[in-house]
Amino acid sequence: MTSLNKNALHGRSFLSIADVSPAELTSILTTARAQKKRKFPNSLRGKSLALLFEKPSLRTKVSFSVAIAQLGGHSVYLGQNEVGLGQRESIADVARTLSRYVQGIVARVFAHQSLIELAEHAKVPVINALSDVEHPCQALADFLTIQEHKKTIRGLRIAYVGDGNNIAASLAQGAVMLGADFVIASPKRYELPGSIVRTAHGFTKTGGSFSKANTPEDAVRGADVVYTDVWTSMGDEPSKQRTSAFKGYQVTSKLMALAKKDAIFMHDLPAHRGEEVVDEVIDGPQSVVFDQAENRLHAQRALLHLVLGTR
Ligand code: NVA
């Protein structure tokens, strides 16, 4: 296990996957793999965390609550209608108040800017449990899952088909950091933000690469990993126009057949079956979606241990 004495992640917020260096990202994954095999340290004993959620959650809420308990800590869940972040009370005041009670804040927000403000005014680390821009904790679980199925991430072709959303943003940057070749196919107007693309390109020194494909077929051809996510995320306006833009972006068995024979299919869940993916693929032998879901627990436990664990 990574020595906490030399642990540079201690006390730091985690709002973006790019908030950590490639070496730190690797150390989170190494710690997660080690902790998954043995007994968990009691490193959050006597510590409390707030789980501040503006949007619904299944995996994130349960996996964080369980991970905190497994490390001997305690969590207080604040749901969608409780705090009124920035409405009932200013974000700065919520951050200042929570900092008097808890040692860390895990927050799921509509606007990424809310996380930035929380972190600015909190005296304790803030962890991004999903925003409109990134979902870095999902990416940690995804990389852990890829390592388990493919041994290594370096040199793999990771194809993402669909919306250039929060999931795609964290995955793209992290994949390049870990030396993978990340390729994305998104419809026009639903592409990754330029700032994310620039950050991903900035990590190519590690040997990874970022590229855009013109079609889902071009992205998936020869891929080791095929990843997709919903076409309409929480907070997006559902519309006919939106759905029709994604025509041809469904992951079907025919599309999967273009990937390597031993390619894995990934999805962060919840899935809109029959939209971005068909049952045959998500329920098929290549699908690792429930390994991903399980690994949320292991990846986040490692993160919490490194960020907040008692030395
Ligand atoms: N892109 C999805 C991810 C859900 C875990 C959303 O933001 O709704």
Residues whose N, C-alpha, C, O or C-beta is under 5 A from the ligand:
A	BS01	NVA	N165 I167 D229 S233 M234 D268 L269 P270
